Amino acid sequence: MQYKKATIVIENISNLVTLKGPNRARRSDEMSEVGLIKDGIVAVEDDKIIFVGQDHLPQNIRITSETITIDASNKLVTPGLIDSHTHLVYGGSREHEIYNKLKGTKYLDIMQAGGGIYYTVEMTKKASFKELYKKAERSLNRMMEFGVTTVEAKSGYGLDDFETELKQLKVIKELNDNHPVDIVATFLAAHAIPERYKNNSDTFVEIIITEMIPYVSEKGLAKFCDVFCEEGVFSVEQSRKILTAAKDWGLIPKIHVDELEPLGGAELAAEIGCISADHLVGASEKGLKMMAEKGVIATLLPTTTFFLQSEKYADARKMIEYGIPVALSTDYNPGSSPTENLQLVMSFGVIKLKMSPQEIISSVTINAAASLGLENKIGSLEEGKNADIVIFDVPNLEYLIYHFGVNHTDTVIKNGVVVYSNNQ
């Protein structure tokens, strides 16, 4: 018999949510199948899971004096949470905009008046690499404390100032090298039309296509390319050109789409074959059906809708009914969702999107992993997968989401290492 040596064992788990199943995004009724085990046990060897089951370990797994044993009695254990849409790296803050929001000024109107994204662009240009790194590191620490073990992070606050775009991407790379949380980079120069291209936006599109995308691809600075496809920002045709060029250069397309108005972005996401389409508050019936057919993941961002004081939320129930895999994320950013709390987003998923707790946990684990192309490594607790695990100090999944606005995290394990403990 070949023995394995456990480096971590989590035992007496009251409720163990494994998400065991196919390594792909789950859709429809699959999102409710969370692989729940009562009285569970999980064993880890170095950075990989070696056993997930009930009651006790098999005979071929040894516990030694060096094994870390964690008692999870009356606790919930899940895969590490994945925040699959964030704007992690930026300069400054935008709390001064709260007065405009109280007056009912719309997001795009604030931006067109020189605020919004444009203000953050100026602050990000002025910030040093070190300042951006330290600010993003603080946010990443908060995310980890809420149970997040993998994050997607976008550029997008340099726009036509390519050096600032690159500065953001390099901060992301260094954080990924140094921080326990894994970070996946997305290139988003197409976040807004720069002031000097207001009357000639096609010229900026050409610069992105011919100069920026090739450089980012050749230097390996991003895995994905994203576009803000919205009325007053990038048109469907401009977005098509950018994402087609990105695919030609080996970047995987994502898209901010139909956040505020039904522009036809969901249809474009399906046409291009985007790995995910994000926001989708105004998506059309036709677009949603096309996304379902092509398997495009819908990443929904309810705290953004909440913070923008909109009455309309993305129709998660319809998406799930149509067979679209749904993921949830914070959209952490300085203007429309200034929160690192993915647990809060999960609660909003129930309260505002009418998703079940089982659908919610699928959306922030295996489906979020699939939206980053990482479903073979993370997103579920199964033998051979990375040991990204969260222990929540709650008795069950329903309580985690029902009791909202607080941090329920007890312990975070990333790649087989305890990186956060509420007991220390």
HELIX and SHEET records of a PDB file:
HELIX    1   1 SER A   28  SER A   32  5                                   5    
HELIX    2   2 GLU A   95  GLU A   97  5                                   3    
HELIX    3   3 ILE A   98  LEU A  102  1                                   5    
HELIX    4   4 TYR A  107  GLN A  112  1                                   6    
HELIX    5   5 ILE A  117  LYS A  126  1                                  10    
HELIX    6   6 PHE A  129  GLU A  145  1                                  17    
HELIX    7   7 PHE A  162  ASN A  178  1                                  17    
HELIX    8   8 GLU A  195  TYR A  197  5                                   3    
HELIX    9   9 SER A  201  ILE A  207  1                                   7    
HELIX   10  10 ILE A  208  MET A  212  3                                   5    
HELIX   11  11 ILE A  213  GLU A  218  1                                   6    
HELIX   12  12 VAL A  236  ASP A  248  1                                  13    
HELIX   13  13 GLY A  265  ILE A  272  1                                   8    
HELIX   14  14 GLU A  285  LYS A  294  1                                  10    
HELIX   15  15 PRO A  302  PHE A  307  1                                   6    
HELIX   16  16 ALA A  316  TYR A  322  1                                   7    
HELIX   17  17 LEU A  342  ILE A  351  1                                  10    
HELIX   18  18 PRO A  357  SER A  363  1                                   7    
HELIX   19  19 ILE A  366  SER A  371  1                                   6    
HELIX   20  20 LEU A  397  TYR A  402  1                                   6    
SHEET    1   A 4 LYS A  48  GLN A  54  0                                        
SHEET    2   A 4 LEU A  36  GLU A  45 -1                                        
SHEET    3   A 4 LYS A   4  VAL A  17 -1                                        
SHEET    4   A 4 ILE A  61  ASP A  71  1                                        
SHEET    1   B 7 LYS A  48  GLN A  54  0                                        
SHEET    2   B 7 LEU A  36  GLU A  45 -1                                        
SHEET    3   B 7 LYS A   4  VAL A  17 -1                                        
SHEET    4   B 7 LEU A  76  PRO A  79  1                                        
SHEET    5   B 7 ILE A 389  PHE A 392 -1                                        
SHEET    6   B 7 THR A 409  LYS A 414 -1                                        
SHEET    7   B 7 VAL A 417  SER A 421 -1                                        
SHEET    1   C 8 LEU A  81  ASP A  83  0                                        
SHEET    2   C 8 VAL A 148  LYS A 154  1                                        
SHEET    3   C 8 ASP A 182  ALA A 190  1                                        
SHEET    4   C 8 PHE A 224  CYS A 229  1                                        
SHEET    5   C 8 ILE A 252  VAL A 257  1                                        
SHEET    6   C 8 SER A 276  HIS A 279  1                                        
SHEET    7   C 8 ILE A 297  LEU A 300  1                                        
SHEET    8   C 8 VAL A 326  LEU A 328  1                                        
END                                                                             
